[in-house]
Amino acid sequence: MSKTPTQIKSLARAHTERAIQVLQGIMDQPDAPHAARVTAATALLDRGWGKPAQVQAGDEDGGPVKLEVSWKR
């Protein structure tokens, strides 16, 4: 029987503590490749503090993005 998305999410969340410990272990391992340590540290920060806000660029001159919305009936 296949699992629903809610069941899959619940199963994944059950491994949160161990997954965090694995990320911390990679981050703290001095012999691990730098890229692996940075990726682990970034994953921990993203989960703890959220991902940084992304700037939405406008045109190439750096102007703001303009959005016009109109509703016609």
PAPABA-606230 format. One record per atom (N, C-alpha, C): residue number from 1; x, y, z. Coordinates in steps of 0.2 Angstrom, whole numbers. Last residue first. Example, Ala and Ser with C-alpha at 12.3 -4.5 7.8 and 13.67 -1.06 7.14 Angstrom:
ATOM  pos      x      y      z
ATOM    2     64    -11     35
ATOM    2     68     -5     36
ATOM    2     64      0     39
ATOM    1     66    -28     39
ATOM    1     62    -22     39
ATOM    1     66    -16     39
***
This chain:
ATOM  pos      x      y      z
ATOM   73    -73    216    -73
ATOM   73    -79    212    -73
ATOM   73    -83    212    -79
ATOM   72    -56    216    -70
ATOM   72    -61    219    -74
ATOM   72    -67    214    -73
ATOM   71    -42    222    -61
ATOM   71    -48    217    -61
ATOM   71    -54    220    -65
ATOM   70    -25    223    -62
ATOM   70    -31    226    -63
ATOM   70    -37    220    -63
ATOM   69     -9    226    -56
ATOM   69    -14    221    -56
ATOM   69    -21    225    -57
ATOM   68      8    228    -60
ATOM   68      1    231    -60
ATOM   68     -4    225    -60
ATOM   67     23    229    -53
ATOM   67     18    224    -54
ATOM   67     11    228    -54
ATOM   66     40    231    -55
ATOM   66     34    234    -55
ATOM   66     29    229    -57
ATOM   65     56    230    -47
ATOM   65     51    226    -51
ATOM   65     44    230    -50
ATOM   64     67    244    -49
ATOM   64     63    239    -45
ATOM   64     58    236    -50
ATOM   63     83    244    -58
ATOM   63     76    247    -56
ATOM   63     72    242    -52
ATOM   62     94    239    -64
ATOM   62     93    239    -56
ATOM   62     87    242    -54
ATOM   61     96    238    -77
ATOM   61     98    245    -74
ATOM   61     97    245    -66
ATOM   60     89    227    -80
ATOM   60     97    226    -80
ATOM   60    100    233    -77
ATOM   59     74    226    -70
ATOM   59     78    226    -76
ATOM   59     86    227    -75
ATOM   58     75    219    -54
ATOM   58     71    221    -60
ATOM   58     74    221    -66
ATOM   57     77    205    -43
ATOM   57     79    210    -47
ATOM   57     74    212    -53
ATOM   56     73    201    -27
ATOM   56     70    201    -34
ATOM   56     73    207    -38
ATOM   55     83    193    -15
ATOM   55     81    200    -19
ATOM   55     79    198    -25
ATOM   54     77    182     -3
ATOM   54     80    183    -10
ATOM   54     78    189    -13
ATOM   53     82    180     14
ATOM   53     77    183      9
ATOM   53     81    183      2
ATOM   52     89    164     19
ATOM   52     89    171     18
ATOM   52     84    173     13
ATOM   51     78    151     27
ATOM   51     83    153     21
ATOM   51     83    161     21
ATOM   50     78    148     44
ATOM   50     75    150     38
ATOM   50     80    152     33
ATOM   49     85    144     56
ATOM   49     83    151     55
ATOM   49     79    153     49
ATOM   48     86    130     55
ATOM   48     85    134     62
ATOM   48     83    141     61
ATOM   47     87    127     42
ATOM   47     82    124     46
ATOM   47     81    127     53
ATOM   46     98    135     38
ATOM   46     92    135     35
ATOM   46     86    132     39
ATOM   45    108    130     47
ATOM   45    106    137     48
ATOM   45     99    138     44
ATOM   44    110    117     42
ATOM   44    108    118     49
ATOM   44    105    125     50
ATOM   43    114    119     29
ATOM   43    107    116     30
ATOM   43    105    117     37
ATOM   42    126    125     31
ATOM   42    120    129     28
ATOM   42    114    126     29
ATOM   41    133    115     36
ATOM   41    132    121     40
ATOM   41    126    125     38
ATOM   40    133    106     25
ATOM   40    130    104     31
ATOM   40    128    110     36
ATOM   39    140    114     16
ATOM   39    133    112     14
ATOM   39    130    110     21
ATOM   38    152    115     23
ATOM   38    148    121     21
ATOM   38    141    119     20
ATOM   37    156    102     23
ATOM   37    156    105     29
ATOM   37    151    111     28
ATOM   36    157     99      9
ATOM   36    153     95     13
ATOM   36    151     99     20
ATOM   35    167    108      5
ATOM   35    161    108      2
ATOM   35    156    105      6
ATOM   34    179    103     12
ATOM   34    176    109     14
ATOM   34    169    110     11
ATOM   33    178     85     17
ATOM   33    179     91     12
ATOM   33    175     97     14
ATOM   32    183     81     33
ATOM   32    178     81     28
ATOM   32    180     87     23
ATOM   31    192     83     44
ATOM   31    194     80     38
ATOM   31    189     79     32
ATOM   30    184     89     54
ATOM   30    190     93     51
ATOM   30    192     90     44
ATOM   29    168     89     57
ATOM   29    173     84     55
ATOM   29    179     88     51
ATOM   28    157     97     59
ATOM   28    162     97     64
ATOM   28    168     92     62
ATOM   27    148     94     48
ATOM   27    151    100     49
ATOM   27    157    101     54
ATOM   26    145     80     51
ATOM   26    149     82     45
ATOM   26    152     89     46
ATOM   25    138     82     63
ATOM   25    144     78     63
ATOM   25    149     79     57
ATOM   24    127     89     59
ATOM   24    132     92     64
ATOM   24    139     88     64
ATOM   23    121     80     51
ATOM   23    124     86     48
ATOM   23    129     90     53
ATOM   22    118     71     61
ATOM   22    123     69     56
ATOM   22    125     75     52
ATOM   21    109     78     69
ATOM   21    116     75     72
ATOM   21    121     73     67
ATOM   20     99     80     60
ATOM   20    103     86     63
ATOM   20    109     83     66
ATOM   19     95     66     59
ATOM   19     97     70     53
ATOM   19    101     76     55
ATOM   18     90     64     72
ATOM   18     96     60     70
ATOM   18     99     64     64
ATOM   17     79     73     73
ATOM   17     85     73     77
ATOM   17     91     70     75
ATOM   16     71     68     62
ATOM   16     74     75     62
ATOM   16     80     75     67
ATOM   15     64     57     59
ATOM   15     71     56     59
ATOM   15     75     63     60
ATOM   14     51     60     59
ATOM   14     53     56     64
ATOM   14     60     55     65
ATOM   13     49     67     47
ATOM   13     50     71     53
ATOM   13     52     67     59
ATOM   12     47     56     38
ATOM   12     53     60     38
ATOM   12     54     64     44
ATOM   11     34     52     43
ATOM   11     40     47     43
ATOM   11     46     51     43
ATOM   10     27     64     39
ATOM   10     27     62     46
ATOM   10     33     57     47
ATOM    9     28     64     25
ATOM    9     31     69     29
ATOM    9     32     67     37
ATOM    8     21     52     23
ATOM    8     28     52     21
ATOM    8     32     58     25
ATOM    7      8     55     27
ATOM    7     12     50     30
ATOM    7     19     50     29
ATOM    6      6     66     18
ATOM    6      6     67     25
ATOM    6      9     62     29
ATOM    5      6     59      5
ATOM    5     11     64      7
ATOM    5     11     65     14
ATOM    4      3     41      9
ATOM    4      1     48      7
ATOM    4      6     53      8
ATOM    3     10     26      3
ATOM    3      9     31      8
ATOM    3      7     37      5
ATOM    2      3     11     -4
ATOM    2      7     17     -5
ATOM    2      5     22      1
ATOM    1      4     -6      0
ATOM    1      0      0      0
ATOM    1      4      6      0
***
